[in-house]
Amino acid sequence: MIADRAELDASYAGLAARYPEGEQVPVPPHWGGFRVVPASVEFWQGRENRLHDRLRYVAEGGGAWRVERLAP
C-alpha cells in the first residue's frame, strides 16, 4: 500500500533516475508477455431513457484513430 501521493511521486522519481528514458529495464530470464494492439475500442456511457452515448475508435494506422458514433 502507498501512504500518499508524495510517496508515489518519490518512488517514480527514483526509478526514472535509475532507468532514464530509452534505457532497458532489467527483467528476469523467465519473463514473458503479450503485446495487445487493438483494432478498435468502444466507450459506452449510460444515459436516461436508454439514449446511451457509444463511441468507437477505429485504428487507421500511423497512430491515427477514426471516431464513430454508434446507435444506443
C-alpha distance (Angstrom), angle and dihedral (degrees) to the residues before:
residue distance angle dihedral
M1 . . .
I2 3.79 . .
A3 3.80 116.3 .
D4 3.80 97.6 -148.3
R5 3.80 146.2 -28.4
A6 3.82 92.2 -83.5
E7 3.82 90.6 60.4
L8 3.82 90.8 50.1
D9 3.83 92.1 48.6
A10 3.82 91.8 48.2
S11 3.80 91.7 49.8
Y12 3.80 91.4 49.6
A13 3.82 92.5 47.9
G14 3.82 90.6 52.1
L15 3.80 92.7 50.7
A16 3.82 92.7 44.0
A17 3.82 89.4 54.3
R18 3.80 92.1 46.6
Y19 3.82 94.6 47.8
P20 3.84 110.2 28.9
E21 3.81 120.0 -158.1
G22 3.81 111.2 -69.3
E23 3.81 95.3 19.5
Q24 3.81 117.2 119.5
V25 3.79 115.5 -110.5
P26 3.83 109.7 -139.0
V27 3.80 116.7 -112.3
P28 3.81 132.7 -172.8
P29 3.82 115.8 -91.2
H30 3.81 91.1 -114.7
W31 3.82 92.7 54.0
G32 3.77 117.9 124.5
G33 3.74 138.6 156.4
F34 3.74 149.3 163.7
R35 3.76 130.7 -101.9
V36 3.79 111.8 -141.5
V37 3.80 114.5 -156.9
P38 3.80 109.6 -176.5
A39 3.79 121.2 -146.0
S40 3.80 90.2 -164.7
V41 3.81 140.4 -0.2
E42 3.80 126.8 -159.8
F43 3.80 125.9 -153.5
W44 3.78 118.8 -162.7
Q45 3.81 129.4 -170.2
G46 3.79 120.4 -176.5
R47 3.79 118.7 -131.9
E48 3.79 136.5 178.8
N49 3.80 119.5 -73.4
R50 3.81 90.0 21.6
L51 3.83 90.7 -78.7
H52 3.79 90.1 138.6
D53 3.78 123.9 179.5
R54 3.81 110.5 -121.3
L55 3.79 121.0 178.5
R56 3.79 124.6 178.5
Y57 3.80 120.9 -161.8
V58 3.81 112.9 -156.0
A59 3.82 120.1 -163.4
E60 3.80 111.9 -123.9
G61 3.80 99.2 -179.6
G62 3.76 130.5 -100.6
G63 3.79 90.6 61.1
A64 3.82 93.9 -64.2
W65 3.81 122.9 132.2
R66 3.81 128.8 -162.2
V67 3.84 115.8 -145.1
E68 3.81 119.3 -142.5
R69 3.81 126.3 -174.4
L70 3.81 110.7 -140.5
A71 3.80 130.2 -155.8
P72 3.80 114.4 -93.9
